[in-house]
Amino acid sequence: MKKALFIDRDGTLVIEPPVDYQLDSLEKLEFYPGVFRWLGEIVRKTDFEIVMVSNQDGLGTDSFPEEDFLAPQNAMLKAFENEGIKFDDILIDKTFPQDNAPTRKPRTGLLEKKYMSGQYDLANSYVIGDRITDVELAKNIGAKAIWINHENKKGLKEIASKIDELKGFIAIETTDWKDIYLHLAAGERKYSVQRNTKETEISIDIDLDGTGTSDVKTGLGFFDHMLEQIAKHSGINLKIHVKGDLEIDEHHTIEDTALALGEAFKKALGNKIGIERYGYALPMDDCLCQVSLDFGGRPWIVWEADFKREMIGEMPTEMFFHFFKSFSDTAQANLNIKAEGENEHHKIEGIFKALARAIKMAIRRDSEHLVLPSTEGTL
């Protein structure tokens, strides 16, 4: 089935005029940064049809004569064609917001006849735009949204859904067309793991292209603190909720969390196209911690870190190696970990932070070379 990108115009392809929000002259025509390069890459390297879908308030009325619209519109289309970008369809609604027309975004009237008749794979299509109405349009047609979010409140009065109801339809939020290209060409890098055994119930949500946010609840305060370091210093979003048999001991909670976390990384990395693959040494006060990482598909661990204390917080030091070994096994990653120093707390925290920085390096995608980083052809 065919897939489509339903792309807003003002604020997405071109800069929306800041005073009257009306692109009605050539003097006001300014293209969104990076749109030629990265939309061009999307056209060349993906199989999406590209469809412009735009609300143009009062087009054809005295307040917005059609000839004022056509001059910058035609110049814009010509500029895109000169860069090898030709829209497969252009859909314009001419009504005002107060008209509540069925054709005005976020309503679906413009799309129903051609795009909602069963010929398009809408679940794997996207709406790209800078207003929350574009996100609701994605919801209304069963697609996903790429929200160019400048944190303004444009369109809030025109949506029927609550903001929280729309969050699940947002694939990514960004202000950079390069991010949009990477997402569409290399794929989404999110994954959820639910791992239940007689000893533990574990839920993990991971987004490798996040902002470093975390929500960690394992029942072990120091362990939570270490896992939060992974999110913060790698830039991934990480949610880990664990119910473990802590009335017995900490072993199952720590081991099973590591196994589930490794699985989440493996699945979220997907085809690994374009990743750097390798990644880090990190000093922390008196300690030097080195974590070398390879997401190459072959689990192995070298561990050179000694701890004299039996516990740090509620976490047995004997479980440190066990955590990283379990993570290596399910992530199918090669880990080489070395740490030296006197302060035991600093030593293990430095290891977790170094792992996070190694992850940050290894998962970074090279937009110039979306190829598999292997001479063998597989990872």
N, C-alpha and C positions, 0 to 999 in steps of 0.2 A: 504493500500500500504506500501511497505517496505521503510525504511529510512536508509540513510547511512552517515557515517562520512568519508570523503575523507581526509586522514591524510598524510601530508608531512613527510619525514623522517629526513633529516639532518637539524638541527636547531629546530626541533619540538619533535621528539622522542629521538634523540641522539644529542649531542653537535657537531656542524659542526667544523671540524678541521680548526683552524684560519689561517693557512699559505696557504695551497693549496686547501682548501675546498673539500678534497677528503678523504673519509674514506676507506683506502686501507690496513689497518693492524689492528690486535687486540690491539696493543698498543695505537691506536688512539680512540678506542671505549670507549665513556663516555656517560652515559645516561642523558637525560634532567632531572633536579631536579623535583621530585614529580611525574614523569610520571607513574611509576609502581603503586603507590597508587591510583592516581586519574583516570587514564585510566582504571585501574582495577575496580574502583567503577562505572565508566560509563558502562563498559561491564556488570557488575552484576545488575545494577539498571535501565538501559534504554534498549530500544529495537532497538537501532541503529546497523546496520552492520558496521564493521570497515574495511576500505579499505586503504592500503598504496599506495600512488601515489607519485612517486619520479622521478625527472630528475637526471640522472647520466651521466654527460658529458663524451662522448667518451668511454663508457663502452664496453669492448671487443676489444679495439684498443691497440696499443703499449703503449699509455700514461696511460691506465687504464685497465690492463689485467683482465679478468673475475675472475680468481682465487684469485686476490687481493681483489676483491669486495666480493666474496662469504664467505671468512673466517669471517670477522666481521659481515656480513649480517646474516649468519647462527647462529653465537653466539648471536646476538641481538634477533633473533626470538626465540631461545631456552630460553633465559632469560625471555622474555615476556611470553612464554608458561608456564614456571615454576611459574609465578605469575597469571596464569589463564587467560591470554590474548592471544587469537589466532586470527590472521587476517583472515577475510573471503575472502580476495582477495589481491593480491600484483601486482601492475602495475608499471613497470619501463620503462622509456624512455631512450634510450642509445645515443641519438644524441647530437651534439654540438649546442649552440645557433645560430650560423651562418647558420646552415642547414635549419632553419625555418620549421622544420618538423611538420606535422599536429598532431603528437602524443605528442609533447613536451608542457608541461604546459607553458603558460595558455591556449593553444589550447586544444581541447576536444577529439582528436582522440582516446586516450586510453579508454575513457569512453563511447563513442557513442553506440557501439553495445549492451552492456549489460545494462548500467545505464541510457541511454537516449532514451530507446525504449518504455517508458510508464509504466514500471513495478515498478518504484521507485518514491516516493513522494519527488522530488528534492526541491520543495519550502520549505520543512521542513527538508531538509538535510543540512549538513555543510561541507565546506572545512576548514581544520585547517592547518595553516602553518605560517612560519616566513617571507615569502617574499611577496611583493606586487603582484607577479605573482599568488600566491595562492588566493588572493582576486579577481583578474580578472578571474581566473578559476571559482570561485563561480558565478560571474556575467555571465560568458559564458554558464554555465549549468543551470542557474536559481535557484541556491542555495544561502545560506547565508555563510558569511565568519567569522571565528574566527581567528583574526590576532595576532600572537605572535610577537608583534611589539617591536623590540629592537632599533627602530629609526635609522636603517641603510638604505642604499639605494640599497640593493640587489634586483635585478630583474627589476629595473626601465627601463632599456634599452629594456626589452623584452615585455613590455605591450603596447597595442594599445590604451588603454583608458587614459584619463586624471585622475589624482588622485581624483579630486573633483567628477568625475563621479562614482568612485568606493566607495565613503564614504557611500552611501546609502545601500550598500550590506554588510557592516561590522556590525555583530551583537554585538561583543565586541572586544576590544583591550586589551590584557593582556600579561604578561610574566609568568603567574602562572597557572599551570594545575589545581589547586584547583578552580580558577575562572571558568575555562572551565567546570569542573564537576558541579559546582553550576548552571551555566547557562543551561546546558543540562538536569540536573536532576530536577531542581526546576523551570526552565522556565525564559524567558526574562521578565524584569520588566520595560518596556517602555510603554507609552501611550500618545495619542494625543487627546485633547478635542477641539472641535469647538462649541462655545455657542453664538448664535445670538438671540437677542431680539430687540424690538423697541428702547430700551435704550442703549444697548451695543453690541459690536462685540468682542468676546474674543477667542483667540487662545492660547492654552497651550500645550507644549511638555515637558514631564517629563521622566527622566531616573533615577530610584532609585539606580542604580549601577554606577553612574557617578563619576565625580571628583570635583564637587562643582562649576561648571561653570554656569553662568546665563546671560540671555539676557532679561531684563525686561523693558517694555515701557508701562506704564499705563496712562501717562499724568499727574501723581501726583508724584513729585520728592521724597517726603518723603516716600510715599507708595512704590515706586520703591526700595528705600534704605532698607526698612524693608523686602520686598520680596527677595531681594538679600541676606539678612542675612540667610534666610531659606536655600537657595542653598549652600552658603559658609560653613555654620556651620553644615549642615547635610551630605554634600558630594554628594548630588544629582545634576544632571544637570537639569536646569529649564529655559524654554523659555516661557515668558508671554508677549503677545502683546494685548493691549486693546484699543479700540476706544469707548469712552463713552460720554454720554451727559453732559460733564462737564460745558457746558454753563448754565445748570440748577443747578446742584450741584454735590457733590462727591459721594452721596449715592449709586446710581446704579453701578458706576464703582467699588467701594470697595466691595459691597455685591456680585455682580455677579462674580467678580474675585474669591472671597472666595468660592462661590458655585462651580465654574468650577475647582478650584484647589483641592477642596475636592474630586470631582468626579474623577479627574486625579489620585489622590493617591489611591482611592478605586480600580480603574480599574488596575492600575499598580501593586498593591500588589497581584492581581490575586488570586490564591488558598491559599496564605499565608503560604504555607508549609515551615517549618523551621525557620520562623521569631521569633525574641525574643518577639514581640508583645507589650511589655511594655517599656516604657521609662519614670524630670531632674531639678535640681536646679542650678541656675547660678547667681553669684554676678556680679554687674557692678557698680564699684565705690561705691556710697552711697546706692545703691539699691540691694535688694535680690529678685530674681524672680524665682518662682517655677512653672514648667509646668509638670504635670503628664499626661501621654498619654497612652491610650489603643486602639489599632486598633482591637477591639474585635467584631465589628459589631453592637454595640449599641450606638447611638449618645446620648451624654449628656454633659452638661457643667456646671461647677461651676466657678464663676468669682468673685474674691476678689481683685480688683485693682481700686483704685479711682484716678481720674485725675481732677485737679483744673483748668487747662487751657482749653480754648474752642478749640484751634487749636494747632497742632504741625506741622510746615510746612504747606502744603495745606490739611492736613488730620484732620478732626474733631475728637476730642477725644471720642465723643459719638459713633463713628463708630468702635472703637477698639473691644468692646464686640461683636458688630454685625458681624465683620469679623470672629472672632473665633467661634461664634455660627453657622454661615453659613458653615464654613469649617467643623465643627463637624458634622453637619447634613448630608452633602453629602459624607464625608469620612467615615461616620458611625463609628466615633471615640468618645471615652470618654475623655474629657479634664477637668482637674482641674487646674486652673490658679490662682496664688496668687502673689502679688507684693507689696513691701513696699519700701519707700525711698522718697526723696524730689525732685530730679531732674526728671521732667516729661519726658524729652527726653530719659534719661538713663533708666527710668522705662519701657517704651514701647519697646525700643530697646532690653533691657534685656529679656523681655517676648518673643519677636520674636526669639532671639538667644537661649533661653531656649527651645522654641518649636522645633527649628532646632536640638538641641542636643537630645531632646527626640525622634524626628523622627529618627535620626541617630541610636540611641540605639534600637528602636522598629523594624526598618526594617532590621536590621542586621540578616543574615541567618547563622544558625549553621550548618556547613558542616557535623558535626558528627551526627546530629539528624534532618534529613529532615522529620519531622513529624508536624502535625497540633498542635499548642500550645493551646489545649482546651480539657477538659474532655468530652465536649458535642458532639464532633465530627464535629463541624461546627463553622465558624466564620462569 
